[in-house]
Amino acid sequence: MTRMEGIRATRRKVLALGTTAAATPLLGPGPARAREAGAAAGEFDELGIGELRGLMAAGRLDAERLTRYYLERIERIDPLLHAVIEVNPDALREAARLDAGGRPRGPLHGMPVLLKDLVETADRMHTTAGSLALEGLRPSRDATVAARLRAAGAVILGKTNLSEWAGGLSLTHHAGWSARGGQTRNPYKLDRSPNESSSGTGAAVAANLCVAGIGTETNGSIIDPSSANCVVGVKPTVGLVGRGGVIPGVPSQDSVGPMARTVRDAAIMLGALVGVDARDPATAASRGHFHRDYTRFLDPDGLRGARVGVPRNVYFGYSDHADDIAERAIGAMRAAGAVVVDPADIPTAGQLEDLPGSTVVQAYEFKHALNAYLAAADGELPRDLQELIAFNREHADRELRYVRQDGLEAVERLDFSRREYEEALAVNRRLSRAEGIDAVLRRHRLDALVMPTTGPPAKIDLIRGDTYGGGASTPAALAGYPAVSVPAGFAFGLPVGVTFMGTAWSEPVLLRLAHAYERISRARRVPGYRRPDVGF
């Protein structure tokens, strides 16, 4: 038996490879309580950052009132969703300090935001990756993205639930489940998956539990939950946003990015996050490529004259519903003046989706990065992957109630050499970059590619795991390139997005195209918290 036997290199395996909510039942309250939760829209729902800042400038709103609004909404609605794993006990105090400051601190002044529970904050909240093993971890320093959000005037409202260890716990797909936070539900239909590990952020943003949020992506974990929850997700170029103080997954692929209800809000958030991070060497390459204000690239007529390619091989055909929605989106882009090159296939698409080198890279990086993180973390907690696995076995009644930890065990068991890793990484990058995304962009002189993000969200199945049909994320994940998912339509009331994908540092172009498409499609709609056809 080879070391890799039984572990195919798909994007759903080996991590992508992949005062708290723990006090509540693991599956949350029954969906029948949806109508009792008072999920009706409130006075600030669906308002963007610019509109809220305008109300503040006019003296009709302040940070404390807005923060209280979202805290009350979380208390009322989140028992349905399990999107928020922990609320910041100092959020109102932080908001009051901003109000007392006299003048706006930055572009996010007074805006309450939620962070995925991989992002360290130096406050009274935990940072746990959804694991009981890290329940006491209170870092002494903010992650770079948290510090930059505070510097821009944001109020850190709390942390969001996720697929435990960003999906690395199990080889079975259990999107949005963690031992600490329970199962996140999709606000559009409560028995449906919120998709991928930034699921709590996606559901919370969709349900208007915050102004915007932060997700992370190794492969699909920003853009897929954005699609499933009808929000905008920006997966930046690796190195554009610093990852210092973020619990790592696969560093050559990990990105931190904004999730918001509009492209404009996502652009504002991105501008607050970018820049060189002394704690993340990858950001040195972003010098000369990042922008403090991405809203200046937004153009409602931004599709006119743009050359957009449609990569049909692999990225269409797995879902009739996603295909239909994407075809309508492409037609709307053509009507708005885009030059659509169809097909514009990624030459290496088939190889990228089942690439043996992905297992090597993901297992090698995850093991080394997680062991280093645990060894340096404060507090009483497992110090390496072996100790983490042992902890989970000791607490199997909660940690392993629905899932096996075969993902962690596979990473621990596999032992690739540095040479094997470097060779695999070089192949991954060559096939995804020069011979992949860049090849098709160059051949057809394209500004970007566009395809369905993923299919309509599947039913949650904690016993067997969620089903997964296909998606757009792998090329950009392996390349470390950017992608933006934007709402495109609904299939039987379930959201589906389309993804714009480009070369390194092409965020300004992708945001321009996404904004222009958003303006003509107007696909975003508020969730209805529909009851499932059959309960759990």
N, C-alpha and C positions, 0 to 999 in steps of 0.2 A: 504493500500500500504506500503510495506517495504521500508527502506531507500535505498536498493540496487536494487529495482525493475526498470527494464528498463536499467540497467547499467551492462551488462554482463562483466565478468572479462576476457576479451580478451586482447591481448597484444597491440591492437591498440587503446584502450580506456583509458581515464583518464591518459594521459601522456605517455604512453607505457603501460599507465594506461588503452606515448608520447611526401655638398661635398660628398654625399652618393648616393647609388643606389635608394633611395626614389625619387630622382629627375627624374628618368626614368619611362616610362609607366609600369604599374604593370605586364603586361605580356611580356614586353620586345619587341624588334623589331621583325617583321615578319620573319619566317624561310627562306623566299625567299632571305634574305640578306646573307645567309651562304656563298655563293661563293664570295660575295663582301668583306667578312671579312678577306680574305687572311689567311685562316686557314691552309695553307700549313706548313709542318714541318720546323722548324728553326734549326740553327746549334747546339743548345744545347738540343733540344728535346730528350726525352727518355734517356738522360745521367743520370747516377746515382751519388750519393754523392761521391763515390770513384773516378769515372772518372773525375768529376768536380774538386775535390780536387787535382787530379793529374795534370790537366791543370794549376791550380793555382801554384802548386809547381814548374812547369816547366816555369813559367813566361808568359804563354800564355793566362791567364785569371785572372781577379781580381774580388773582391766582387762587386765593383761599376758597372762594365760592366755587370756582370751577373744579378744584380738587375735591371739595366736599361732594359736589355733584357726581363725579365719577366713583368716589368711594361708596356713596349710597347706591349707585347703580350696580357696582360690583356685589354689594351685600344682597341686593334684591335678585339679580339675574344670574350671577356666577354659580350658585348652587345647581343650576341646570347644566352648566357647561364644564365646570372644573377647569376653566382656562387660567385662572389666577391661583398660583400655588401659595403665594404669601403677599400680604399687603404691607407696605412700609408704615410702621407705626408713627413715624415722624413726618409723614407726607404733608399734613396740614401745617405743621410747624415750619417746614421748608417753604411752603407756599406763603405763609404769613411773612417770613423774612424777605421773600421777593417783593411782596407788596410794600413792605416798609422801606425798601431800598430807594424808592423815589423815582428811579428811571429804569427803563428796560435793560436787562443784562445782556440780551442777545436775541437772535432770531427765534428762539424757542421760549422766550420769557413767559413763565407761568403755565406752560403746556405740560400737563400730566402725561407721562409716558410709562410703558411697562417694558421690562427687560426679560428676555429668556433666562431661565434659571441655570445658565452657564456663565453669566456675567457677574463678576465680583463687585460688591459694593461695600464700602467701609462704613457701615451703619449697623442697625440692629437686625437687619435681615440676614438670612442664611444664603449660602450659595452651594447647591447640592447636586446639580445635574439630575434632580428627581430621585436621588438615592438616599435611603435611610442612613447609609454609611457616612455621608457627609453632613448629616443633619445639624451638627454643632459648628460647622465651618462658618466663621465670621471673619472675613479677611480684614487686614489692617489698612488696606489701600484700595481705592476704587480701580476697577479696570479702566483702561484708557478711554473706551467708549463711554463709560459711565461718567468719568471726569469731564469729558468734552460735552456731554449732554448737560451736566450741571453748569459748566462754564457758559453754555449758550442760553441758560435760564430755565431749562426744563426742570420739572418736579418729578423725581423718581417715585412713581406711584406704587410699584411692587414688582414681583417676579412672576413669570408665566410658566405654566406646566409644559411638559415636553415628553417626547419619547425618551425613557430613561437612558442616561449616558448617550444622548443624541442618537438613539437607535442602536447603539453598540452592545446592549445587554444580550439581545437574542437574535438568532438568525431568522426567526419568524417575525413577520411584519406586524407590530402592535403600535400603530401610530397614535401618539398622544397619551400613552399609558406610562405612568411611573408609580413606584411603590409609595412615594411621598405624596403625590398629587392625585392619584386615581386616574380615571379615564376622561380625557377631554372629549367633549361632544361637539358635533358640527351644529352651529346655530340655525342653519337652514333646514335641517332635518335631524332630529336628535339621536337617531340610531345610526347616523352616517359618520364616517371617519373624518376627522379634521385634517388628515394627511400630514405625514412626516413629522420631524422632530420639533419644528417651530410651530407646532399645532396650537399651543396655548396662545401664542402671540397672534396668530392668524384669527382664531376664534374671538379673542378679546377685542381686536381692532374691528372686526366685522360687527360685533355686538355693541359697539360704542361704549366699551368699558374704559377707554383711554382715547387720547387724541391720536396717538400712533405708538408703534412698538419696535422693538429690536429682536431680530431673529439671527440665527446662524445657519450656514449651509456648508455641508461637505459634498453632498450630491442630492439636490432636490429639496432640501429642508427649509428653504425660503420660498422658492417659486411654487412648489407643489401645494403647501398649505395656503398660499396666497390664492391660487386657483380655486381650491376647494372651499374657501371662505369668502370669495368675492372681494378680495382686496388687492392692492398693488404691492408687489414684492420686488426689491432690488437686491440681487446677488452681485456684489461688486467684484472687480478684478482682485485676485489675491494680491495683497500688498497695498490696496488703496485705503483700507480702514484697518487701524492697528488692532491687534488681538491680544495685547498685553493684559493679563488678568482675566482672560476668558478660558474656561476649562477646555483643553484641546481635544481634537478628534484626529484628523489627518491633516497636519499643517500645510502640506503642499496643495491641499484643496480647500481648507477652511476659509470661509468668508464671514464677516459680520455685516449685516445690512438692515435697512429700514423696511418696515411693513406699515402701510398707511391706506386710507380709503381713497386717496387721489394721488396721481402722479406728482402733482405740485407739492403736496405734503411730503411725499417720499423724497423729492428733490431737496426740499428745505432740510429735512433730517440728514440726508447724505452730506450736504455741505457742512453740517456741524460735526460730522464724524471723521472726515478725512484728514490726512496729514501724516507726516513721519512720526513714528512711535519708537522711542528709544528701547522699548521692551519687545519690539517685534522687528527683527532685522529685515524681513520681507518688505517693509514699508519704505526702505531706502530707495527702492526702484520707483516709487511714486513721485519723487521730486520732478517737478515740471509737468506732471500729469494730473494733479488733483486741483479742484476748484472749490473755493469757499462758498460760491453761490451757483448752484446748478439750475436755479430757476431762470437764469438769463438765457439758457438754451431752449426753454420751452416756447413752442411756436404752434398756435392752433392750426396753422396751415403747413405744419412741418412735414407732412407726407408728400406734398407736391414736389415732384421731381426726384424724390428719393427712390433709390434702387433697392428693392426688397426681394430676397430669394426665398423660395419655398422648398425646403428639404423633405421630399415626400418619402424617400426610402427610410424605413425604420420609424420615423417620427409621425407618420400618418398610418392608418389602417388598423390600429389596435382598439379603437373605439369609434363606432359609427357616430355616436352623439358628439364626441369631441371633433371628429372630422367635419360634421355638418356646421358646427359653430365656427370652426376655423375657416371653412370655405366662405361663409357669410362675412367673416372679418376680412378676409383677403379681398373679397369683392368690394367691400366698403373702402378699403385702402386704395384699390384701383380707381374707384369713383372719386376719391379725394385727390387724385393726381399722382399716385405712386406708380412707378414702373415696376411691375411684378414679373420677375423671372421665375418661370414655373415649368419644369422642376429645376431646382438648383441643389442637387444632392451633395451631402458631405461624402467625399470619396471613401472615407474609412468608417462610415457609420456602423456597418455591420460588425466590424472588428471591435469598435469601442464599447459596444453593449455587452460583450462577453470576453473581456480582455484578461487573460491570465495574470498579466502584470499588475492589474488592479488589486488582486488579492495580496500580492507581495507588498506593494506600496502601502496599502491600507493597514495590513497587519503589522508591518514593521514600524510604521510611523505611529500608529495608535499605541502600541505597546511602549515604545520609547517615550512618547510624549506624555502618556498618562502616568507611567512610573515616575517620570521626572516631576510632574505636577504633584502627585501624592506625596512624594518624598519631601517636597519643600513646603507643603501646606501647613498652616497652623492648626493646633488642636489635636485631640485624640481621635484618630481615624486610620483606616488602612493605609499603609505606606507604600504598597505596590499592588500590582494586579493580582498576585497570588493571595495577598491578604484580603483584597476586595472580594475575590471569589469565595474565600473561606467565610467572610462576613455574611455574604448572601446565603450560603448554606446554613449558617447558624440562625438566620432570620428568614428561612424559606417560607414560613407561613404568611409573610407579607411580601418579601422581595420576589419570591418565585411562585406566588399564588396562581398566576395565570401564564407566566412565561418561564422558559428555561433560560439559563445564562450561557447557552451554547455559543453565543457570539463572543463573550469574554473568554470562555474556555478555549475557543478556537484560536484567538489571538495569542493567548498564553502558550498554547501548544506549538503553534507554528514558530519556527526559529530560522528566519532567513538571514543570510550574511549581509554585511554592508555592500559587498560587490553585487550580490543578487538584487538588492534593493535599488542601487544606483542604476543598474542596467534596466531594470523594470521601469523606473521613473523616466529614464531617457526615452524608452519606447512609448510609454503613455503620452508623454509630451509631444513627441514627434508625430504620432498618429492623430492626436487631437488638435495640435497647432498647425505646423507647417503643411502636413499632409491632410489635415482635416478642415477646421473652420477657416483658417487663413487661405487654404487652397481654393475653396469654393468662393470665398469673398473676392479673391484676386481674379479668378477665372471669369467671373461674371460682372466684375467691377461693382460689387454690392456694398451698400451701406450696412445692411444687417440681414439676418435670416429671421423668418417668422414661422411658427408652428404651434399646434395646440400644446399647452403646458402639460396637461395630463387629462385623463378621463374624468367623468363625474365621480365624486367620492363614493367608495364602496361602503357596505354595511360594516359596522364594528363587529368583530368576532373575537372576543378575548380567548376563546378556547382554541380555535384553529389559526387565528391570526387574520389580518385583513388581506383581501386579495388586491393584486396590483397588475394592471394591464400593460402600461407603458407610459412614457413621458419624454420630455425634451431635455432633461437636465444634464445627462452624462457628458456630452461634448464640452460644454463650458466648465463642468466640474473637473474633468481630467486636465483641461487646458489651463485652468485658473483664470478663465475669461468671464466677462460680465454677462448677465442675463436679467431681463425685466419682464415679469409676468403682470398682465393687466386683465381685469375682468372682460369677458367677451360675450357671455350669454349663459343660458340655463337649459338643462335637459331635465324635464319633469321636476322643475323647481330646484335642481342641484346645480351649483355654479361650475362653470368651466372658463378657464382663462386662455389667453394666447401669450406666447413668449417671444420677445425680441432678443436676439443673441448676436454678439459681435466679437471683434478682436479685443486685445488688451487695451484698457484705458478708453474704451469707446462709450463710456457712460453718457456723455453729453448727447451723442447721436441716438442712443437707445432711448433715453428719456424724452428727447424731442419727438421721436416716432411714437412712443407709447402715449405721450400727452396728446398728440394730434389724433391718434386713434381713439383714445378715451373720449375726446370731445365729440367725435362723430357717432360713437357707439352708444354712449351713455348706458352702459350695461350694468353698472353698479346699482343694486337695490338692497334695502335693509332686510335682515333675516326675519323669518316668521316663526322660528322655534317650533316647527311642526312636530307633532307626535309621531313616533314610528308606527308602521303598520302592525308590527308585532314587537312586544317588549323584549327585554333581555331574558 
